[in-house]
Amino acid sequence: MPFSPTELEHPIVQAPMGGGASTPALAAAVSEAGGLGFLAAGYLAPDALRRDIEAVRALTRRPFGVNLFAPPQPVPDRVAVERYARALAEDYEVGEPRHDDDGWEEKLALLAELRVSVVSVTFGCPERAVVERLQRAGAAVWITVTTPDEARIAEAAGADALLVQGVEAGGHRATFDDSAPNDLGLLAALQLVASASALPLVATGGIATGRGVAAVLAAGAAAAQLGTAFMLAPEAATADAHRQAVADDGETALTRAFTGRTARGIVNRFQREHSAEAPLGYPDVHHVTAPLRRAAREHGDGDGFHLWAGQAHALAEPVPAGELVRRLAADARAALRQAAQLT
């Protein structure tokens, strides 16, 4: 039987954070503590992903997941992307626009070979044949959705569970069509998706405390997925400038300035200056801005690279990941008991 979120000792799933905080140590620590850790396959070469999976397995025998980016939608206006690249090149070192699928087929083959317990997919819904291929290799397939219509598509494709993402979430929006991103908050999305699908649901977006976990469990989720809450853990690879921004109380906003796909980050200089003209064009814009983001990160310049974070980022704490899993679970159960006394 495929792994289900209902099987978790603690209803806590660590969100994959591509190109940022995710590490094998973080995923293993969360799984060892009774939650479900995740590796982010996004932006990794297949060989690097293989090494990360082997590293997690050296640290824990418990189930863990790997997240894949679905192949991107076509870029609607390549001229706009090129214009944006030329404008940035006046002030920064930039890369060339490039449209690729992040090694989709190679990573599918690798995950089937290594028989990972859970494979989640974001940015779209894979074809049913892809879902069945992973399932035959022993993986549960969880698809990230933001609306009831997306949930119906994912269920028809054979998904084993749905990750329901609210607009509060840090990082990229998971909407299938980023030309028309929605603004559904998590509780609204969770209730609407629950009415459209009987699959197990994992809720994600702006959850940072045990009470937040309790809220989504009460609303019908089998587990809560948290990303920003783990970014200050010692096992996370969060850059120092990013850690400082997460710990502060800065405002977050949605932007396409860094990657060409809608994402939530803590507002910094680059985001303020370039969000208005940033075109829809993922991953082409991601490749354009990669050199300037890398340079800013290396120099500790928090105004020059993406500071992905959810709306509740100021509640993140610098505690070990395993301790955080156990604390969140205990606080959630306490909050649910307290709420039960009110009925």
Secondary structure, DSSP 8 states (H G I E B T S, - for coil): ----GGG-SSSEEE---TTTT--HHHHHHHHHTTSBEEEE-TT--HHHHHHHHHHHHHH--S-EEEEEE------S-HHHHHHHHHHHHTTS---------TTHHHHHHHHHHHT-SEEEEESS---HHHHHHHHHTT-EEEEEESSHHHHHHHHHTT-SEEEEE-TT-SEE---S-TTS-----HHHHHHHHHHH--S-EEEESS--SHHHHHHHHHTT-SEEEESGGGTTSTTS---HHHHHHHHTT--EEEE-TTTSS-EEEE--HHHHHHTTT--S-TTHHHHHHHHHHHHHHHTT-TTSS--B--TTGGG-----HHHHHHHHHHHHHHHHHHHHTT-
